[in-house]
């Protein structure tokens, strides 16, 4: 029997055929890009920017991974390193020096060769203090990188990065970094095109026009054709990409829909091939009636709330603990979040490269009330009105409303809700212009340090105002320790401090759920949600 979804897709195809005959199109002016082999991808939100050294979100990384390529890639199923701009590499016996051999045919989208100096320029840019990049710390494993970022050294030649010739990049590490190659798929390590950046502003100037369509020069399998804010980003084949013959798609159209219901409706009528997520209250329906289009995979991510520790009332650890203990995660996940996700009693997802935190924060209303009273707010009396900020999304709203009700009932406090669109929300969080803010962290690579390092003092991704010298020391110890057991012991102690002082409230551990049209092939699952657009093909296009 034909399902309703399939019937709608057939109707859409008939519409497209008829529209082609009269010069129109079901997708409106998207028809200008529709070759029958363009992937229509729901991307969840309007990107903050397309500058690899400015952005921090999954939304942006998806687009950047189509427009840029690092020294190494990753197998989308196993996450094992694969050749990228570098066709091969050598590693010294002590694991401290990597020599990358760049391929001769690596080119930018304007035809310029990709050279070793392009990587050094990019790394100097992200590490320059004036750039104020939130992700600069990703490069701190490179010898001298932190010292350069902190101004202790001023000559980038003293950092552990060298280009002995145009096709060779040598990286010297501060300490053994077992996940170093895996990090190369992260935008913080991508090269950038020096002439383009400096044509539209200074090297460290943020928000310039170099990332706009017609200006952006990338080195990925696609190039930026059009960017219409809050409507779409169109990426089309890069004719200069070294492995262009292996690319199946003609391009990708990224759609910035904040609301999962909007994505779901557009998917049902064939306007999207892939959604960024699934509406929780529709998950069971799809699982029951259309399991062939529902995807749900393990995902190395944690949903949590940040607390602004720089101002009352959350500058008081007793108040932070009270809010954490008054949140019934089991009930919230069972009745609101659903989709196979798990309540989070700690921050790092369980079994992250073999690490599972042994310390937890639970649900204890009596202790929460005692702590709030001890802080001077018995039964919530005199407690100031606080606001919970979240980025626009029906699912975030529903979770926030549930948390709001739990805190009101358990503590007698008034929590107001406020939503902002993605870019404004990110700026509010960065400027600490919030009381409580909805947050999520997805691992940049498969190691617990990617979760815990971001709460060190002055880390660009901390954004809570919290600082602990003891925590910083334990993270530093873990970073420079090669022995796995010793590393994990230091991280256990660090996460215990995080869960005792609670600048954050863990809520749940993610799974990655989305809707995918039957004709989409080669979109592999992995813990990081990393997408290799090179592997993806549309079956009907291949058949045609």
PyMOL commands that set and color helices and strands:
alter all, ss='L'
color gray80, all
select helices_A, chain A and resi 4-22+28-32+58-67+116-127+129-131+136-139+145-149+156-158+182-185+187-189+194-199+209-211+244-246+260-268+280-289+317-325+329-337+365-374+378-380+394-411+422-430+449-455+469-480+484-501+539-543
alter helices_A, ss='H'
color red, helices_A
select strands_A, chain A and resi 38-42+72-74+81-83+86-91+97-102+161-165+168-172+222-228+232-237+251-255+294-307+342-343+386-391+415-420+436-442+504-515+520-521+537-538
alter strands_A, ss='S'
color yellow, strands_A
deselect
rebuild
show_as cartoon
